[in-house]
Amino acid sequence: MQSKRFHKFLDRYVGIPLGILLFIISSCSTLFIKCLKLKNRRTRYKKQPTPPKRILFIQLSALGDTILAIPTVRAFRQIFPDTEISFLASPINLSYLEHCPYIDNRIVFNNPSLKLIHTLRRERFDYIIDLEHWSRFSMLLAFFIGAPRIIGFRAADQYRHYLFTNTVPHVPGKHEVLNFMRIIHQFGYKIKDTNLEVWIGDSELEWWRNVLKQEGFEQDQQIVVLHPEAGRRGEPRRRWIHGNYIELADMLTEKYDAQVVLTGAPDEVQLSQTIAEQTTCKTINLTGKTDVNQLAMLFTKADLVISGNCGPMHLAAATGTPVIAIHGPTNSEQWGPWGDNSICLEATLPCSPCLNLGFEYACQALPDGTSPCMHTIRVYEVLQACDVYLG
């Protein structure tokens, strides 16, 4: 937790001044080159005269944002079918993209290094598209890798756009799928297909067959997946209190004879174990036992997924399975499940939602780490929403 806070501190208080300094140096250099009547690398125009040979997308952190950016990546592939598209991302994001047909090269990002920058500079990308919203580090990384066109978001009060050759205004309150699509609109193209996607391979199908045998799923029962954790690990601001999940699991079994499945990451095992031990119903606990694509496989077989605002919530929405999303500090219009097959339950406090970008919450967390607004959403409200899909 302290490490994450330190990284955020560095990102803001080192990243912003460094970005401004590099912008000044780059602008002076550009002005000098322009005076010599050489090519101005910061020229802006709607369409590239010739298709780019190489494009690099950067998304270093959030799984949810990677899922929501897929319509934009797909649009670039449709517009530039012969372009080589690379994706620089964290291991979990690349796991989701393992079977994605729109990407040629998957480049893993674990830690920054001069070797990585040097390797990517040699690729001579024509476009670099930074998909991050608030991180200044990704802006700096894109700048040092270098490309004739570096495209990224200009978000209010984030001070991360100085090194981009083309900026895309980020609109608060607009769903992130549509914000990402603004990138393709920057080039003068209008693409209407905004469907999300998951890609299931043979290994995921085999995994599901094994899970059915090992965990004792009942063929005639509806499957309801509960994903208790939400948001960044170690920062449970978006988490619905675990006691509610215990009560909800028992009610789902009693009212609908549903098979309740718990999911989560390896470091969330304790939370799910606590819920499983305190329910009176039988639960199947798959927390820590799935990778991203196996989780997508599970979601495709489920009748309903209930979760807070997190990457797996967006993954569930991408499968087309009904989703009930529990929102407190986050705006459901901006970060809710994309598509028509979902219900968003929102907190009733006047200050909610309070989170715009990053992790700058307006309220003080409670002793258990959750936000006060998450406690205003009651179990009976979630159960009423379940009637729409299970009743």
N, C-alpha and C positions, 0 to 999 in steps of 0.2 A: 504493500500500500504506500509506504514512504517512498519507494522507488518510483512509483507512478506519479506521485505528487512532484517529485524532483524532476522527472522528465517533462511534466507539464510546465513547471517553472522555467526550465531551460527553453522549452519550445516558445514560450511567450516572451520572456525577458532577455533571451539571447537571440532567438530566431527573428523577432521583429526588428531590433536594431541592425542585425547583420543583413537582413533582407534589404533594409533601406540603404545601408552603406553600399551594398553590391549594386543596387539600383542606380545610385548616384555615379558610381564608377562606370557601370555599363552604359549609362546615358551619355556621360562625357566621351567615352570611347566611340559610341555610335555617332555622336555629333562630329567628332574628329574625322571619322571615316566618311561621313556624309559630305563634309567639306572637301574631302579628296575625291568626291564623286564616285565613291565605291558603293557597292550594294548596301542598302540600309536594311539590316536584319529585323528592324522593328516595324517595317511597312505593314499596314493592315489592309486587308481586302476580304471580300466576302467569299470568293472561291479561288482555290489554287488553280493556276493555269494548267498544270499537269497533275495527274494523280500522284499522291505520295507513294514512295517505294516502301517506306518503313514507318510504322506508328508504334509508339510505346504508351501504354496506359499505366498509371501509377495509382495503386490503392493499397496502402500499407497496413491498414488496421481493420476497420469494421467489416465483418462478414455481411451484415445487413446492407450496407451501402454497396458492396460488390454485387449482391443479388439485385438490388434496385437499379444498378447501372447497366445490367445486361441488355435492356432494349436499346440503349445508346451504343453499346459495343456491337450489337447485331446490326444496327443501322449503318455504322461505319463499314462493316463487312459487306453489306448490300450495295453501298455506294461505291466502295473501292474493292471489288472482288479479287483483284490481283495484288493488292497491297499485303505486305507481311506485317501481321499484327502481333505485338508482344505485350505481355502483361507482367508487371513487376508488383509482387504482392507478398503478404505474409503466408506462411505454410497453410493455415486453415482456409484462407481465401483460395489458394491454388488447389486445395483439395476439392473445394466446390467446383472449380473450373476444370477439373481433371478431364471430363468428357465434353467440354464446351467446344462446339465445332467452329466457332468464330475466331479462335485464337490459335496462332501458329507456334508461338514460343511462350513458355511459362517460366518466369525467372523468380526464384525464391528470394525473399528479403528477410534475413534474420537480424543482422546488425549492420550499421553503416560501415563502409570500408572504402579506402582509396582504390583497392583492387576492383571492387564492384563498379565504382564510377569509371575507372579507366577502361574496364571491359565494355561497359555500355556506351562510352564515348566512341569507341571504335566501330560501333554499329551504325553510326551516322544516321540517326533517326531524322525523318523529315518533320514529324509532329511528335510532341510529347504532350499527353493529356493527363493532367493531374486531377484525379477524381476526389481528392480530399476536400473537405469543407473548411476546416479551421487549422489544420496542421501547417506550421511554417516550415517544418523540416522537409516535407515533401516538395514544397516550393523550392527550397535550397537544393535539394537533390536533383530536381528537374533542371535547374539552372546549371549546375555543374556537369550534368550529363550532356546538356546542350542540344539544341535543334533550331532550325530556322523559325519554327513556330512552336511556342510553348503556351498551351491553353490551360486556364484554370479559373476557379470561381473567385469572384470579388464579393466577399460577404461583409456585412456591416460590422465594424469594430473588430475585425479579425486581423487586419493589416498584413495580409499574406499575398497580395496581388502584384507587388511591385516588380517582380522579376518575370512576369508573364508577358509575352508579346501580344496575346489576345486574352481579354478577360470576359467572363460570362457572369452577369449579375445573378447572385443567388437571392431568390425571393423567399423571405420568411413566410411560413404558413402555406406555401405551395408544396404539394407532395414531392418528395425527393425524386421519384421517377420522372416527374415533369421538369424538375430542376436539371436533372442530368440530360434530359432531351433538349434542353436549351443549348447544350454544347453543339449538337448537330445542327440546330437552327442557326447557330453562329456562322455556319458555312453556307447558309442560304438554302438548305434542304429541308423539306417538310415531310417527316416520317410520322405516320399515325399509329403504327404498331407498337404498343407499349406492354405487351404481354410478358410476364416473367416466365422463367424456365428452370427446370431441373433436368438432369440427364442421368438416367439410371443404366448402369452397365450389368453385365452378367454376374460380376462378383457380388453386387448388391442383391440381385435376385437369389443367388445361392445363400447369401447371409440370411435373407428373410426366411427361406425354407428351413434353415437350421434353427433360427429363433423360434419359429412356430413349434418345432419339436421340443426344444430344450425348455422353453418357458411355459408350455402348456396352455397356449391360447385356445379358447373355445370358439369353434367356427361360427356358432350361431349368435354370439354376443357382439354388440357394437363396441368398437374400440375408441376410447377417449384418452388422448395423450395430455398429460399435465406437464408443463415445463416451468417449474417453480422459479428458477433463477431468471433474472432479466438484466440486461445492460452489462457494463464492464465488470469483470470479476474483481472482487474486493470492494466494489462500490454498489451496494444493494439498494440504491435510491429508487429504482424502478420496480423493486420486488414487492409483490403482494405478500402479506404476512403468512408464514407457513401454517399457522393455525387455521387459516381460511382454507388452505388446500386440503388439510386433513378433513375438515368438515365437508368440503365439496366432494372429495373422493367417496366418502360414505354415502352422501346423498345421491351421487350419480349411480352408484351400485344399487341402492335401494329403489330409486325411482325408475331407472331405465334398464336395470340389470346389465349395466355397462362393464366392460373390462377396462380397468384404469391402468394406464402405463405411465411411469415417471421417467423423464429424460433429463439430461444435463451433461455437462462436461466432467472430466475426471476429478477436478477440484471441487465439484459440487455434490459429490457422493454423500457427504455427511448430511447435507440438507435434505436430500431425497430419502436417505435412510431414516432420518427422524420422522419424516412424514409417513413412510411406509410402516414403521413400527407402531405409530400411534393411531393408525386407521383400524377400524374394526372389519373392513372389507379386505379381500385379497387384492393386492396390487402387484404388478410386474415392474420391477425396478431395473431399467436399462441405463441408468445414469452412469456415465463413464465407460459404457460398453459399445458406443457407436462412434463412427467417424461422421463427417458431414454428409456424405452420400448415403450411408446407411440410415442416418436420421431422416433424410429425404425419402428413402424407401419406406420407412416406417410411417411417415406422414401420408404417403400415397395410399397406404392400406388403412389408415385411421378414418373414423367417421367424423371426428371432431378433434381440434387441437385448441387448448386453452393456455394462454401464455401472457406474460407482460411484454413490453416493447424490447425486442432483442433480435439478434440475427436469426435464430431458429423460428421466431414468429414469422419473419419475412420468408424464410425457407418453406414453412408450411403453406403460406399464401401462394408461393410459386408453384406448389404441387396441385393447387386447385381444391384442396381439402378445406372444408369450412373452418374458420378460425374465430375464436372469441378472444379479443385483445383487451388487456386491462391497462389503462393509461392513467398516470397520475401527473408527474412533472413534465411529461412529453406531450406534444400536440399531435393528436391522432390524425388531423388533416394533413400533417406534414410527414409523420412517421407511422401511420397506421398501415394495416395489411392492404396491399394493393390488389384491387379486384372487387367484384361484387359479392363474393361468397364469404363475408365476414361481418362481425358485429364488434364495435368498439365501445367499451364501457369506460367512462371518464369520471375523474374525481369531481367533487362538488365544491371544493374550497375556492374562494374568489381568486386566490393567487395562482391557481392551476389552470393551464400549464405555465411553468416558469422557465423551462429550458429551451434555449434557442439553438445554439451550436456548442460543441465542446462539452465541458462538464461544469459549467458555471451555473449552479442551481441557486435560486433566489432564497431558499429557506434552509434552516438548520436541520440536519438529520436527527432523527430520534436515536435513543441509545442503541437500538438494534440495527442502526444503519439505514433504515428505510425512511422514506419521505412521509410527512404527516398526511399528505393527500391520498396516499395509497391505502390508508386505514379507513377512508370514507366509502370505499366500494365494498358493498356487503355481499355475502355468499348468496343470499336469495336473488340478488340482481343477476349474478352469473348463472344461477340455476334457471331463472326465467329465460335468459338468452339461449340456454341449452335446449329449451322446448322447441325453438325454431328449427333445430337440426336433428334432434333426437326424438322429439315427441311424435 
